[in-house]
Amino acid sequence: MSYVISGECCSDASCVAVCPMNSIHPSPGEPGFGAGASLFIDPRTCIDCGACADICPVDAAQPVDQAAPEDVERNAAYFAEREPLEAMDLDSWEPPSYQVWGDGPRRVLVVGAGPAGMYATRELLLRTTAEVTLVDRLEQVGGLVRYGVAPDHPQTKQIISTFERVIQHPRVQWRPGTDATGLPPDGFDAVVHAVGARRSRRLGIAGEEAACTAEDFVAWYNGRPGAPAPVGLAGPRAVIVGNGNVALDLARILLSDEQRLRSMDVPTEVRATLAASGVKEVVLLGRRGPEEAAYTQAALHELLAAVGDRVELRYHARPTAWSSDGLTLGSGETIAAGNLFTAIGFEGQAIDGLPFDAERGIVPNVRGAVVGRPGHYVAGWIKRGARGGIGVNKACAQETVAMLVSSSRAAASPGS
Ligand SMILES: Cc1cc2nc3c(=O)[nH]c(=O)nc-3n(C[C@H](O)[C@H](O)[C@H](O)COP(=O)(O)OP(=O)(O)OC[C@H]3O[C@@H](n4cnc5c(N)ncnc54)[C@H](O)[C@@H]3O)c2cc1C
């Protein structure tokens, strides 16, 4: 599936800035921009991340299966005779206001090779002459795109291949398997912490320690090394507490039959465990009503189309305790179930030597510059909190790098 822009498009191009794949055209500076009524999304490179829909001020970007047929046709016609632009081509693609800041930083350490760290690295390569050392505690780039995004969304995961190209750049030193906790940042002009916010939030109810968190379950089904396998998928009913897109991902994967599982790129033991699972139905539990649910309509639509007959959506429910009988609610009712999953959001963790806002789960910052720690910057979920899809991290990292460069230029020019 990809996204399509309708005739309501206002051409303000905010979607162009956040699209991680450079899939929206004509962009400012390209022939035709401002002349036509609408921008278009290249279905050959769109990864379905929804960043355009999140930012569009007039709600013109829609999933293709919800768009009007004439908009889908107009979009396809625009690209019919155009070669797809290679996404993130560092040699030929330049943002319209491209400018190299030669007097910027010389050596920068980027911690974390998830989307935020990769966009920050790419922006540093485009806008400065700095050498970038990129580290991740994992062996591969991608962060949650590799080990979070559901395996039945292969189109979304395609962006990993463009991240893999960034680490080939001659000014990047890629150090996989390096945990930066306690790593001395000596010798660097600046450090960008892009470590994400992977820890699942807790419900705070009795018996919760027996639940499987979204953090663990998504890491396991995506094959992250060392991720614990879920204990005893007994069923026949599982309760998933949470009403965001991740909760819906969990339900879809948990209920996928053998045929669906065969189409996914998951480790063999994951496929075997899920195929043999006793879970036959899922209750999705939301604290608020359907109108306030955090999931997108596109994600709900996908869930209902894939496994809808075995999902029950319940709202205005407050869990109070989990036991072998099931999940007890504030109303006194107990939903009989064999497994509990929690998917109520993620939070960041404190970084050694930096201030931390425990309430928001972020490092306090001003447009990416860490408060009270010159030379330290943040990007992505550790900067903004665990919200927003892949594409949002692009504009976020651009803002951080702009702060980093302007601070180091100011430091290099006495009297400025
Ligand atoms: C389950 C799930 C599904 C999602 N599905 C979608 C989707 O379908 N579409 C979409 O657009 N968005 C999706 N998102 C959101 C998207 O994944 C995030 O917007 C994005 O990953 C945040 O990027 P980040 O770089 O801030 O963090 P991350 O992706 O978490 O990257 C952080 C990186 O830092 C590394 N790291 C952490 N600590 C250290 C350390 N001390 N030393 C070295 N390295 C370290 C980690 O290993 C990781 O690689 C999903 C999120 C989740 C949780």
The ligand as a Gaussian input file, in Angstrom:
#p B3LYP/6-31G(d) Opt

LIG

0 1
 C        6.557000      -1.486000      17.578000
 C        6.729000      -0.266000      16.723000
 C        6.262000      -0.269000      15.413000
 C        6.409000       0.868000      14.619000
 N        5.930000       0.835000      13.342000
 C        6.041000       1.942000      12.560000
 C        5.550000       1.935000      11.207000
 O        4.993000       0.920000      10.732000
 N        5.698000       3.075000      10.461000
 C        6.316000       4.194000      10.975000
 O        6.440000       5.205000      10.251000
 N        6.798000       4.216000      12.231000
 C        6.685000       3.132000      13.040000
 N        7.164000       3.161000      14.323000
 C        7.845000       4.389000      14.813000
 C        9.334000       4.441000      14.404000
 O        9.901000       3.168000      14.594000
 C       10.033000       5.530000      15.231000
 O        9.545000       6.794000      14.795000
 C       11.543000       5.533000      15.078000
 O       12.127000       4.249000      15.128000
 C       12.218000       6.397000      16.167000
 O       13.558000       6.567000      15.782000
 P       14.770000       6.776000      16.804000
 O       15.991000       6.806000      15.951000
 O       14.484000       7.917000      17.691000
 O       14.790000       5.466000      17.756000
 P       15.132000       3.933000      17.444000
 O       14.546000       3.479000      16.173000
 O       14.756000       3.201000      18.689000
 O       16.724000       3.896000      17.302000
 C       17.582000       4.071000      18.416000
 C       18.890000       3.312000      18.188000
 O       19.801000       3.634000      19.240000
 C       20.511000       2.466000      19.642000
 N       20.981000       2.663000      21.020000
 C       20.246000       2.866000      22.125000
 N       21.042000       3.029000      23.199000
 C       22.333000       2.930000      22.762000
 C       23.602000       2.996000      23.388000
 N       23.741000       3.224000      24.693000
 N       24.707000       2.831000      22.625000
 C       24.609000       2.588000      21.299000
 N       23.418000       2.527000      20.640000
 C       22.302000       2.683000      21.365000
 C       19.460000       1.361000      19.503000
 O       20.083000       0.098000      19.405000
 C       18.725000       1.784000      18.231000
 O       19.294000       1.201000      17.079000
 C        7.035000       2.031000      15.143000
 C        7.490000       2.039000      16.469000
 C        7.345000       0.905000      17.251000
 C        7.832000       0.935000      18.676000

